[in-house]
Amino acid sequence: MRRDPNLVSVIIPCYNHGMYIHEAIDSILNQTYQNFEIIIVDDGSDDEKTRTVLKEIDTRNTRVYYKENGDVASARNYGIKRSKGEYILTLDSDDKFAPTFIEKALHALDSQPETGMVTCYVKRFGDNEVSTNQFTGGDVADFLVKNNAVSCLLFRYECWIDAGGYDEGIPGYEDWEFAINVTKQGWTVYSIPEYLFYYRQTKGSMYDRVYHKRPEIIKYMVQKHRDLFKEYTEHVIYTKEKEIKELKETVELFKNSAAVKIGSFLLAPLRWFKSPKKHTKNNPEDFKPAHQKSAKSDVTSNPIPVPEHQAV
């Protein structure tokens, strides 16, 4: 099928996130670039409210598909196969893009033929906490060390073909493995140095659920791309060691910071109050008046000197 060269196909997998889906959709409707289609894939939601919300969606250029649960990689592949655009934008149903992201990402692709995917800086929100991540993009060597792109990003449909789609067998971090597959083909990833993506932090999120599987997932990726990791072994180990060194230096700076020293100073009286209690337990005789001390205590505290010729 011939694809529309100017159309952006937005793929939104949804699993029981009906409460957030309209915020995700609105972030696309408010884009400065308006030539898009929205494909929502209900990935086997078992929440009745989510099902109701999805059935009532009547947004322009939007289609909703239903499938059995197969996780994010499966839902994305399902949606992309039914898309029409030359460009693919992935978006999770509880996250949002800033209004200018698509316009700026397309400009980067148009001006950089070697760039296959475009990411950006990320602001995390929710659970009364706000934090940021500055993803830097790069080539295949950069992605073997860590994921240098956010999971939701814009890429050429050709990249999806080159990578063979998202790996539906990996037990997590499918977006990281997909980036390795794309850059493995010679594409690079460009990062817009602006906070244009908003990631919602919620308890029980996909990231939290798969984090404990990280060692097994890394092992899976190394085995799948064994030749690639073998080629870049020195680079991966060296970069990891630099990260460890920088982390240790950060910890040392924190330990020696004025805040920590002031905190230790303020806590010092508490440690002093704890000390007599511990001492009383171990040496109760030391805290009795002199006339109440036992003979044993006197012997222990002031032993009678032993002549040198009798000492053993």
Secondary structure, DSSP 8 states (H G I E B T S, - for coil): ---EEEEEEEEEEESS-TTTHHHHHHHHHT-S---EEEEEEEE----HHHHHHHHT---TTEEEEEE---HHHHHHHHHHHT--EEEEEE--TT-EE-TTHHHHHHHHHHH-TTEEEEEEEEEEE-TT--EEE----B-HHHHHHS--S-SS-EEEHHHHHHHTS--TTSSS-HHHHHHHHHHHTT-EEEEEEEEEEEEE--TT-HHHHHHTTHHHHHHHHHHHTHHHHHHTHHHHHHHHHHHHHHHHHHHHHHHTSHHHHHHHHHHHHHHHHHHHHHHHHH-GGGGS-GGG--HHHHHHHS-----GGG--
